[in-house]
Amino acid sequence: MASSSSIPATTVRGIRVAQRADGPAAVLAIGTANPPHCVPQGDYPDYYFRVTNSDHLTDLKPTFAKLCGMTGIGRRFFHHTDELLATHSDLSLDARLDVVATAAPELAASAAANAIAEWGRPAGDITHLVVSTNAGSHAPGTDVRLVSLLGLRHDVLRTVLQLNGCASGCAALRLAKDLAENNRGVRVLVACVELTVTAFHAPHEADTFDTLIPQGLFGDGAGAIIVGADPDVHERPLFEMVSASQYVIPDTEHMLTMQLGSGGIGGTIATGLPRLAAGIVERCLLDAFGNHLAVVGGVVEWNNLFWAVHPGSSAMLDHIVRALRLAPGKLAA
């Protein structure tokens, strides 16, 4: 069999071989950012019912307080403050989107600037930009604003992912991996930004535990990552991105829903979602890792790996721990 080095560079195959990186994509830097407004989760039920003028819903507040206590969250950051809510009393869809159009690019830029600073190379060396968000619906959007806010080159290749829900970060990283490995020398900036003002609304008498989950769980923030293959001597890769996969569980479309309507983003998260995800996670991991796993007594030993699991509440983490037989502290990150 001919090696890649023996393939003439003048052939189509030779050109494509030359275009690809030699090694796997790697995370080269990470940056995060949050708005300054912060509410401790223990105080949030009182805060939420006060700012929405809903203290009269005395039967619903204990349910919401129980929900907030079950999440395992210590504090939540928000762009929307008491003052903003007071000046946008109706919080129409137009008003929400106007807030996001300005605030989302600025918050994403803060996280990205931190990642670029850790990376140590100029912003002009970024060749690709991937932006993922569940907030906002504008064109030009956050991706275009980031070009000027960060001083990116004007020919940076931009991609925007919207309404990917909890999978947003992984979808963006999967795309960045493919870009880095199939285009020699590129550096991809991934920026994920969320502002819950698009989903924020007052409680209603008809609310249930499931319909209140989004109000008790999510906060505002941004994360940014630089991804590239074949790092140079000045770059410090943190993680190599070896594999990416995705799995659809049949007949589960009702478990998590999102839709953009006149009142913003609405939807539900079923309380059975953590149990459902945990029930399939080991099969997905086995498919992804293949034979590259340590097996003890016919059982895969998952404790040999480092874990960073999507923290969709403490219930999600607890179910994953049990499903994979993880030792205490394995999900500390």
GIHU-V657434 format. One record per residue. N is the residue number from 1. RES is the residue in three letters. SS is DSSP state (H for helix, E for strand, L for the rest). Layout:
BEGIN
[[N,RES,SS] [N,RES,SS]]
END
This chain:
BEGIN
[[1,MET,L] [2,ALA,L] [3,SER,L] [4,SER,H] [5,SER,H] [6,SER,H] [7,ILE,L] [8,PRO,L] [9,ALA,L] [10,THR,L] [11,THR,L] [12,VAL,H] [13,ARG,H] [14,GLY,H] [15,ILE,H] [16,ARG,H] [17,VAL,H] [18,ALA,H] [19,GLN,H] [20,ARG,L] [21,ALA,L] [22,ASP,L] [23,GLY,L] [24,PRO,L] [25,ALA,E] [26,ALA,E] [27,VAL,E] [28,LEU,E] [29,ALA,E] [30,ILE,E] [31,GLY,E] [32,THR,E] [33,ALA,E] [34,ASN,L] [35,PRO,L] [36,PRO,L] [37,HIS,E] [38,CYS,E] [39,VAL,E] [40,PRO,E] [41,GLN,H] [42,GLY,H] [43,ASP,H] [44,TYR,H] [45,PRO,H] [46,ASP,H] [47,TYR,H] [48,TYR,H] [49,PHE,H] [50,ARG,H] [51,VAL,H] [52,THR,L] [53,ASN,L] [54,SER,L] [55,ASP,L] [56,HIS,L] [57,LEU,L] [58,THR,H] [59,ASP,H] [60,LEU,H] [61,LYS,H] [62,PRO,H] [63,THR,H] [64,PHE,H] [65,ALA,H] [66,LYS,H] [67,LEU,H] [68,CYS,H] [69,GLY,H] [70,MET,H] [71,THR,L] [72,GLY,L] [73,ILE,L] [74,GLY,L] [75,ARG,E] [76,ARG,E] [77,PHE,E] [78,PHE,E] [79,HIS,L] [80,HIS,L] [81,THR,L] [82,ASP,H] [83,GLU,H] [84,LEU,H] [85,LEU,H] [86,ALA,H] [87,THR,H] [88,HIS,L] [89,SER,L] [90,ASP,L] [91,LEU,L] [92,SER,L] [93,LEU,H] [94,ASP,H] [95,ALA,H] [96,ARG,H] [97,LEU,H] [98,ASP,H] [99,VAL,H] [100,VAL,H] [101,ALA,H] [102,THR,H] [103,ALA,H] [104,ALA,H] [105,PRO,H] [106,GLU,H] [107,LEU,H] [108,ALA,H] [109,ALA,H] [110,SER,H] [111,ALA,H] [112,ALA,H] [113,ALA,H] [114,ASN,H] [115,ALA,H] [116,ILE,H] [117,ALA,H] [118,GLU,H] [119,TRP,H] [120,GLY,L] [121,ARG,L] [122,PRO,L] [123,ALA,H] [124,GLY,H] [125,ASP,H] [126,ILE,L] [127,THR,L] [128,HIS,E] [129,LEU,E] [130,VAL,E] [131,VAL,E] [132,SER,E] [133,THR,E] [134,ASN,L] [135,ALA,L] [136,GLY,L] [137,SER,L] [138,HIS,L] [139,ALA,L] [140,PRO,L] [141,GLY,L] [142,THR,H] [143,ASP,H] [144,VAL,H] [145,ARG,H] [146,LEU,H] [147,VAL,H] [148,SER,H] [149,LEU,H] [150,LEU,H] [151,GLY,L] [152,LEU,L] [153,ARG,L] [154,HIS,L] [155,ASP,L] [156,VAL,L] [157,LEU,E] [158,ARG,E] [159,THR,E] [160,VAL,E] [161,LEU,E] [162,GLN,E] [163,LEU,L] [164,ASN,L] [165,GLY,H] [166,CYS,H] [167,ALA,H] [168,SER,H] [169,GLY,H] [170,CYS,H] [171,ALA,H] [172,ALA,H] [173,LEU,H] [174,ARG,H] [175,LEU,H] [176,ALA,H] [177,LYS,H] [178,ASP,H] [179,LEU,H] [180,ALA,H] [181,GLU,H] [182,ASN,H] [183,ASN,L] [184,ARG,L] [185,GLY,L] [186,VAL,L] [187,ARG,E] [188,VAL,E] [189,LEU,E] [190,VAL,E] [191,ALA,E] [192,CYS,E] [193,VAL,E] [194,GLU,E] [195,LEU,L] [196,THR,H] [197,VAL,H] [198,THR,H] [199,ALA,L] [200,PHE,L] [201,HIS,L] [202,ALA,L] [203,PRO,L] [204,HIS,L] [205,GLU,L] [206,ALA,L] [207,ASP,L] [208,THR,L] [209,PHE,H] [210,ASP,H] [211,THR,H] [212,LEU,H] [213,ILE,H] [214,PRO,H] [215,GLN,H] [216,GLY,H] [217,LEU,H] [218,PHE,L] [219,GLY,L] [220,ASP,L] [221,GLY,E] [222,ALA,E] [223,GLY,E] [224,ALA,E] [225,ILE,E] [226,ILE,E] [227,VAL,E] [228,GLY,E] [229,ALA,E] [230,ASP,L] [231,PRO,L] [232,ASP,L] [233,VAL,L] [234,HIS,L] [235,GLU,L] [236,ARG,L] [237,PRO,L] [238,LEU,L] [239,PHE,E] [240,GLU,E] [241,MET,E] [242,VAL,L] [243,SER,L] [244,ALA,L] [245,SER,L] [246,GLN,L] [247,TYR,L] [248,VAL,L] [249,ILE,L] [250,PRO,L] [251,ASP,L] [252,THR,L] [253,GLU,L] [254,HIS,L] [255,MET,L] [256,LEU,E] [257,THR,L] [258,MET,L] [259,GLN,E] [260,LEU,E] [261,GLY,E] [262,SER,L] [263,GLY,L] [264,GLY,E] [265,ILE,E] [266,GLY,E] [267,GLY,L] [268,THR,L] [269,ILE,E] [270,ALA,L] [271,THR,L] [272,GLY,L] [273,LEU,H] [274,PRO,H] [275,ARG,H] [276,LEU,H] [277,ALA,H] [278,ALA,H] [279,GLY,H] [280,ILE,H] [281,VAL,H] [282,GLU,H] [283,ARG,H] [284,CYS,H] [285,LEU,H] [286,LEU,H] [287,ASP,H] [288,ALA,H] [289,PHE,H] [290,GLY,L] [291,ASN,L] [292,HIS,L] [293,LEU,L] [294,ALA,L] [295,VAL,E] [296,VAL,E] [297,GLY,L] [298,GLY,L] [299,VAL,E] [300,VAL,E] [301,GLU,L] [302,TRP,H] [303,ASN,H] [304,ASN,H] [305,LEU,L] [306,PHE,L] [307,TRP,L] [308,ALA,L] [309,VAL,L] [310,HIS,L] [311,PRO,L] [312,GLY,L] [313,SER,L] [314,SER,H] [315,ALA,H] [316,MET,H] [317,LEU,H] [318,ASP,H] [319,HIS,H] [320,ILE,H] [321,VAL,H] [322,ARG,H] [323,ALA,H] [324,LEU,H] [325,ARG,L] [326,LEU,L] [327,ALA,L] [328,PRO,L] [329,GLY,L] [330,LYS,L] [331,LEU,L] [332,ALA,L] [333,ALA,L]]
END
